[in-house]
Amino acid sequence: MKYTKSLSLALLFAAGCARASPRQGPWLVELTRESAQACWRDQGKYECKTIERGGSESLRYTVPISTRVYEARWLPEPKQPLRFAVIGDMGKATPEQAKVARALAKFEPHFVLVTGDIVYPGGSERDYDLKYFPFYSELIAKVPFYPAIGNHDYGNAIFLKWRGQRRFEQVYAKIHRKPKFYSFSAGTAQFFSIDDTGYYGIEAAEPFTADSPQRRWLAESLRASGARFKIVFMHVPIYSTVLHADHRGLQRDLEPHLIENGVALLLAGHDHLYERTTPRGGVLHLTVGTGGAPLHRSKIAEPDWLAKRLARHGFLGATLSVDGLALEFISDDGEILDAVHLK
């Protein structure tokens, strides 16, 4: 009887420890020329703090879970060069993910755009602890990641709206501190993150119907933007040579807004390869789903819109300057495999 009772208590204690979330962080979720926001997690509780620049030239901050002083950079002035990177479809804890993460850190971006599917298989807190924080902990302490939500970030709950919404609220939103669609400005560009996973069947996705808040917001925000470069990033691509190929629904519902409002660049993930289109109505489309998940192979030979296709792991490096927007696809070995320049 005593043995049984002791064993039961031990099992209960072990179960409690398994449920407790370990400390994680810090990580930056916002960064401008004047302020930043850092977040951390301690035993399941998420906290954030705002750091004001004041007269400080360098960004230095501390958080309660560590004695370390963290150092980062404020965003540069609009006329100074600004570097950002793009990754997606990465959280598989593969050797390729580790190599891409190291190459990304060497690029030294001011921030990173993520084209969805941040951790597999279901965007859970445990997935983040095993497949996100171990790979990017040093980088995210000084460089914010701005995500677009992917189907796996909803738990890939295609026909279960409540499950996908719960995963968004309890994990994704608490870690990234971002809604399903939003925008921010940096340098001479304005970035628009949208949720197009409804076109992949995610019931919890933000609707993009004609009368939906997201679609109205995007159209109005694009019209109001005076940025030199308008950049939209999302998960499911409009043009692709794998999986579902060209997406007719997105071509019908989204592409006209991009063309009419002078969007320069559309970034997506979902398909695990790198693809660049020829400009479509003035819009350059790039798929960057090469962050570490196993690569996809093309199912279509060479459609007329295809300018470049690479089945290689890597990331997109971008530099905004007075000369325009320079884009380079950089492999996990640090090799530049594609380059294009937008004026």
N, C-alpha and C positions, 0 to 999 in steps of 0.2 A: 504494500500500500504506500509506504514512504517512497519507494523507488518510483512508483507510477506518478505520484504527486510531484516529485522532484523533476521527473522527465517532462511532465506537462508544463511546469513553470519554465523549464529551459527552452521548450519549444515555443512558448508564448514570447519569451524574451528574444529568441532568435527571429521570430516573425516580426516583432516590433522593430528590431534593428534593421531588418531587410526593408521595411517600409520607410524608414527614416531616410531622408535625402541627405547626401553628404554635402559639405560646403563646396561651393563653386564660385569662381569669379576672382576679381571683378571683370566685367566686360562693359565696353562703351556701347551705348545705344543711340546717342546723339552727339554730334560734333559740329560746331560752327566756328566762326572767327572770334566769338565772344563768350561762348559757354559750351559745356559738355554735360552729359548725363552718364553716370556709371551705375551699374547694378551688380548685385551679388545674391547668393542664396546660402542660407544657413539653416540646416535642419528643416528643410521644406518651406521656409519662409523667404519670399523674395523681397528685397529692399533696393531702393535706388536713391541716389543723391545727385544734386545739381552742383556743378563746379563753375563758378563765374570767373571770367578772365581777369577783370580789373585791369591792373597795369602789368600783369605778368606776361613775359615774353614766351615762357615755356609752360606747358600744361603738366602740372605735378599734383597728384592727389593720393589720398589714402582711403581705406575702407575698414570698417570695424573687424572684419574677419582676418585681417592680416596686419603685420607690423611693417610691411614693405611700402616704400614710396614708389608709386607708379609714375612713369613719364611718358608723355605722348606729345603730339604736335597740334596746335590750332590749325584750322584751315587757312590757307594763304589768302592774300588779297586777290580781288577778282582778276587783275591783270597779271598776276604771277602764275606760273605753271601749276596745275593741280593734277594729281595722279589718282586714278581709281581703277579698281579691278572688278572683274565679273567672273563668278563661278556658279556652279549649280550641280545638282544631282551628285552629292559627294559623300554623305555620311554612311559609308559601308564598312569602315575600319579596315580598309584594304591597304596594301603597300603603296598602291597608286595614289590613294588619298593622301597618305603621308608625304609622298614626293611632291604632289601638287601644292600641299600646304607649305612645304619648305620653299618651293620656287615662288609662291605667292608672297611669302614674308620677305624674300630677297628683293622683290619688286618695290617694296616700301610704298604701298598706296596710302593715300589719306583716308580712304574708306573703300568698302567692298560692297558691290551689289550681288545679291544671291537670287538666282532664277528658280528657286523652289527645290523641293525634295531635299531638305537639309539633312535629315537623318532617316534611315530605313530601319525596319519596315514600316513603322507607324508613328513616327514623331513623338514617342513617349519620353518622359523624363529620363527613364533608364537608357533609352537610345541616345539621348544627348550626353549622358554621363559616360557612355562607352564610346561614342562615335563622333562627338563634336568637341566637347571641352578638352579631351586629351590631345587633339590635333591642332586646335587653334587658340589655346588658352593664353599664350604669350602675345599673339597677334591681336586678339579681341580686347585685350587690356589697354591697347593704345590705338586701335583702329576699329571704328564701328562697322558692323555688318548690317546693311539695309536689305531686308528680304522681300521677295514676292512669294506668296504662299503656294505650295505645290500639293498635289493629291496625297502624297505620303505624309505631308505635314498635317493633313486632316485625318491621319490614321488610315488613309486609303479607303475610307468608309464610303464606298460609292453609293450604296442604297440605304444607308443608315444615317439620316440627318442628325439625330441626337448624338450619336457617337462622334461624328466628325466635329460638331459644334463643341462638344465637351473637350475634345483634344485641343481644339483651337484655344478655348478659354483657359483651360487648366495648365497648358504647357506652352504653346507657341506664343500667345499674347503675353504671358508672364515673363518669358525669357527675352523676347525681341521687343516688347513694349510697342507694338505696331498694330494698327487695325488692318482690316482686309484690303483696304485701298487707301493710299495717302500720297503726298508729294513732298519734296524738299528741294531746295536750291543750293548749288555750290558752284563757285566760279561763274562762268558764263552759261551754265546749263541749269535746266530744271528737270527733275527726275519724277516720273509718275509710276508708282507701283500699283498694279491692278490684279484682281483675282479673276482669272479666266478658267479655273478648274471645273466650273460647271459644265464646260464643253467637253470635259472628260467624264462627266457623270457624277461628280461629287455633289450630293444633295445639300450639304451644308455650305456650299460656296455662295459667295455674294452674287446675286443675280445680275445679269448684264442684258436684260430685256430692254425694250425701247423706253419704258417708263420707269426703269429701276433707278434708285439713288446713285448707284455706281456709274451707270452710263451717263446720267445727267451731269454728275460731278466731273467726269472725265472731259466731256464735251465743253463744259463751261470753263474748266480749269485750263484746258489747252487753248481755248480762244483768248482767255485773259492773260496768258503768259507772254511776256516780252523777252524771254530768254533767247540767246543766240542759238542754243541747241536744246530742243525738246526731246527728251529721251524717255521712252516707255519701257518698263521691264515687267515681265510676267512669267508664267510657267509654260503653258501649252503654246507651241509655235503656230503661226499662221501658215508658214510654208515648211515642209519637211519631206525628206526622202525615205523616212522610216516610220514605223508604227502606222499612224492613220494618214500619212502623207499630207497633202494640202487640206487645211481645215475649212470647209465651205462655210460653216457657221460663223467663224471668226472673220473670214473674208467678207461676209455679208454684214455683220453687226459691228465689227471694230475697225476694219481697214479703212472705210470711208472717213472716219473721224481722224485717223492718222494723217491721211493725205490732205484733207481739207484744212487741217490746222497746222500744217508745216512741221510735223514730227520728222526729225532727222534720222533717228535710230530706234529700232524695236529689238529688244533683247528677250530671249526666251531660253528655256531648258527642256526638260521632259524627255527629249530624245538624246541618248547618250553618245553624242558626237559633236563636232564643230561644223556648222554650215553657215556660209555667207551667200546671200542672194545678190543678184544685180539689183539696183534701185528699183523699187516697185512704186510708181507714182511719186517718186522722190524720196521714198523711205527705204533705208537700208535695214534688212532683217538679218540678225545673227542668232544662231542657236548655239548656246554654250552649256551643254549638259555633260561636261567632261571632268567634273571635280573629283572623281574617284570610284563611282559605281561602274560595273562592267559595261564595256562599250557595246553599242548597237551597230549592226551592219545595215547598209542601205538596201532597200527593197526596190528602188527605182534607179534606173541607169543614170541619166543626166538630163533632168528637165531643163527647159529653156531659161528658167530663172536662176539656175545654180551657177555661182561664180567660184566657190571653193568648198570642198568637203574633206574633212580629215577625221579619221577614226583614231584619235590620239587623246590621251589625258593631258589636261593643261587648263589654262585660264586665259581670259582676255585682259590685256593690259591697256589702259587708256590714259592719254595725256591731253588735258585741256590747256590751250595756250592762246596767245594772240594770233597765232598762225592757223588755228582751227582745232580739230579733234583728231588725234592720231590714235589708231587702233591696231593692236598687235596680238595675234594668238600665240601664246608662249607655252611650249610643251612642259611636261613635268621634269624634263632634263634642262630646262632653261633656254631652249632653242626657239627662235622666232620662226614660225612656220607660215604665217600669213600676215599681211599688213595692208591697211587702207587708210586714207586720210580724207577727212571731211572738212570742207571750208565753211 
